[in-house]
Amino acid sequence: MKTIQGRSGTLTLASSTPITGVLGFTDPPSTLTLRSGQDVRMTVSGNPGDWVSVGLSGVSASLAPTTCYSWDVYLTLAILKPDGTTVSSIGLPCGGDRDVQLPVAGMYTVLVQTIQGRSGTLTLTSSTPIWASVALNETPLSISLTRAGQDSRVTFNGVAGQQVTARVTGNTAGCVALTLLNPDGTSLTSGSSCASSFNLATQTLPSTGTYTVDANPGINTGTLTLSVTNP
């Protein structure tokens, strides 16, 4: 280490190895204490096509300010393939989540990095989506999202030309992103709301098949009721 311009003063150096371990999809959340500059490298395993979510929450003020803005980046959350290449990576202001569909079978690494040699505590939670199915115009489905970062994925069968509306009521999970996915996994429409009740714009289905409504509350937890109606 060298200084510039002949400057003098004091500084602190800390060495560390990454925090490692296994993030089980049903295990209790892992609360971790990081030394200055320390990374996290924990693992999750899965098979091709599996959806996996990782939530980063409970970030101490020493790692990121309690008042943060979307354009600030204090933490990086990445998911690495078994070969070490990146599946997904995002810079976060003070917490958030990543949802990925695994491309290959094996052990994936959840990487968390801080900035400026900061130390403090954070909590990591891994989960798989809550899967369920609902019929058009049938009884709404009650969903409980209890893990930070967890999504719900509710499927229904649709017919080309049919008009459908995805609806949420009784939302206690805060702000929720709602996406209606085509049978091929692409987005047909999406929206987000922090209201107790809201719905997506009515859509005319382009093809016959199985559609999915994805509800993503970020790292919030809570309950909501979901239905699909015509229209």
NORURQUI-V426096 format. One line per field, one symbol per residue. psi: psi as a letter, one per 40 degrees, with the letter a starting at -180 (. if undefined). A space follows every 50 residues. Layout:
psi=???
This chain:
psi=hiiiffiiaiihhhiiiihiahgieeiiihhihhihehihgiiiiaihei hhihhhafhieediidhiideiheihhihiideeihdiiihidfiaihhi hhdiiahihhhhiaiffiiaiihhhiiiihiiiiiheahihhhhhehheh iihhiihihheihihhihifheeahhhhhhhideeihdiiiiieidhiii ihihheihahihhhhhebeiiaiihhihih.
